[in-house]
Amino acid sequence: MPLNFVTRSGAMPRVLCRQTGKCFVGAWLFTLSGTLALSQAAPPARSCESLVKLTLPGTTITMAQTVGAGEFKVPGLDSGAPKGPNGKAGPEGPGGPAGGNSFSPTVDATTLPAFCRVAATLRPTSDSNIEIEVWLPLKGWNGNYLGVGSGGWAGHIIYSGNPIGLTDGLRAGYASANTDAGHEGSGGEFIPGHPEKLIDYGYRANHEMTVKAKAIIAAFYGAGPKYSVFVGCSLGSTQALTEANRFPADYDGVVAGAPMTPISVFNAVQMWPGWLVYKDPSKSIPREKFTMIHEAALKACAGPVGLKQGFIEEPDRCHFDPAALLCKGADRTDCLTAPQVELMHQIYAGPVDPSTNKSFFPGPAVGGELQLSGYAQSEPFSPALQLYKYAVHQDPNWDWKTMDFFKDIALGHKVLDPILNVDSDLRPFFDHGGKLLMYIGWTDYHNPLQTIGYYKAVLRDSGGSKVATSVRLFNIPGMDHCSGGMGCDSFDKVASIVQWVETGKAPEQLVASKIVGGKVVRTSPLCAYPKVAKYKGAGDMDDAASFVCAEQ
C-alpha cells in the first residue's frame, strides 16, 4: 500500500510532529497518527497474546503482551541506567560516544499508541542467545517493517526516540524490531572464547531478527510487510551496510549514519591521539585549549553563515594550520607548544603508514576540535580499546601500552574484517531495487572524506552509472556523531528512505532542523554529494529557503 506523501515547502522537526500529529520532512508531509496519510491496513488476524504460541525455528517467544495507548513503562528508567526486558544495560560502544543510537531518557513513552509487544530469544547456534523485540501497532499499521540498528556494544533492547528507534517507528505506524546483538553487558567481555557470539554481534543477530520479525508480522497481520527498511547510525550503520552486503534481500532500503568501513581501522584511529600522547606526554593538550583551537579554525575558514552559527561550512576546503597558534614564548592557555602543534598535525592527518608515508584513514576534519578532548588524553578511547582488547587480541589482560600501532591494525584486519567489514560491491542489493542513504557530520571525529571514499568505491564496484540513482550521501556541516553539534542535525531518516523506495526517485535535497529546548531555531538544506548548501546572499541565514544546493 503506497504512502501518499503530500507536497509542502518547509520542514517540521520531530518534536513539533509529536505535538501536532503532522510532520513535514523535506518536501513531504506525513502524519504520526499511525496511518501515514493513507487508509488503515487490515486489522490484526489474531490476538497479540496468541503469538506466544507461535513456533519458529531456533526461536522461543518469551512475551506477547498488549500494551494500551500511553501505558508503556520504560524498563529500568526508575532505577538508573535504562534496561531491556532481561535487565540488560549497555552504554557506549565501538561506534563512538554513546554508540550512536543511545537510549534517550527524555522519550515520552506515555504518547505511544496501543501496540503488541513481542519479545523472543533466538538461538541459531548452541552458543547464541539473541534477544529481540518486535512492536506491532494494533491500529493503523502502514504495511511496512522497520529494523532499528543497535548502538554501541548494544547489550540491551533500545527504546530510543533519539535519533531513531522503536518508539518513533511505532508512532509512525511501522511494525518495528530491535536486538541486543546477541549478548549481555556493556562492553566486549563476551567475546573471548565465544566465536559464535562475535559472529552474532557482527552480522547474524540483525539478520536473524529480520527473518523472525517478518514471520511474526505475517502471523499477526495475516500478511508480511510490503516494504522493509533498516535505519542505524554509528555501529548501527555498520549493521545497516552489513545487511545490504551479506543479506541483500532482507531490506528494500537502508539508512547508514556515520558508516565505519572498516571498523577495525576506524577504532584504531579513535585510539590514535591517546596513543600519541602516551608515547610523548609533552604533546598532551588541556581540554580548554581545544576550544581555543576550534575558535581559531572558525576564524580562518568559516564563511558568514558558519561564523554566525558556529561551524565551518566546507571543511574540506579549509587549510587551517595549527602552527599559527605556536606560542612565542612560554606556554599559555591561548597558544600551543611545539609538541602540541605536532600532535594536532598528526591528529588531522590520521595514522600514517610508515612503509608508504601516507595516511590510510584521515583524522577528523578541521572544525571538529570540540570532539577531540575525549580522544587526545593519556588513556585511549575506551570503546575502541575494548574492541582491540576483547575482539582483536581476545585477551582481557591485554595492555594497550604494549600496542604496536601498525602491527595491531594489521591484526585487526585479519581478525575482524571477515566478520565486521563491509564490501563496496553491493550489486545484489541494488539489483533487487535496494536503496542506500548514507549521512555523516563534518564535526564528527569520523572524517566524511573517508565516507566519500567509500561512497565512490560503492559506485565503482557496484555498477557505476547503473546504480547512481540507488545510493546517496549527505555530508552535514556542523553535526557531531550521528546528531548534536551546531549544525541542523534533525531530519526524518525513515520517511526519506521509504519515500525513495516507494517512488524510485532518489533524494537530491533534504531539509533538516536544529532544535534547542524543544523549539526549531534553524532549518537548512542537506545536499546530496557532491553538492553543498550555498547561501543565496540574502535572506535569513536560519531559514532553508535562503540556500540552494550547488556544486562546490
Secondary structure, 3 states (H helix, E strand, C coil): CCCCCEECCCCCCHHHHHHHCEEEECCEEEECCCCCCCCCCCCCCCCCHHHHHCCCCCEEEEEEEEECCCCCCCCCHHHCCCCCCCCCCCCCECCEHHHCCCCCCCCCHHHCCCEEEEEEEECCCCCCCEEEEEEEECCCCCCCEEEECCCCCCCCCCCCCCCCCHHHHHHCCCEEEEECCCCCCCCCCCCCCCHHHHHHHHHHHHHHHHHHHHHHHHHHHCCCCCCEEEEEECHHHHHHHHHHHHCCCCCCEEEEECCCCCHHHHHHHHHHHHHHHHHCHHHCCCHHHHHHHHHHHHHHHCCHHHHHHCCCCCHHHCCCCHHHHECCCCCCCCCECHHHHHHHHHHHHCCEECCCCEECCCCCCCCCHHHHHHCCCCCCCHHHHHHHHHHHCCCCCCCHHHCCHHHHHHHHHHHHHHHHCCCCCCHHHHHCCCEEEEEEECCCCCCHHHHHHHHHHHHHHHCHHHHCCCEEEEEECCECCCCCECCCCECCHHHHHHHHHHHCCCCCEEEEEEEECCEEEEEEEEEECCCEEEECCCCCCCCHHHEEEECC
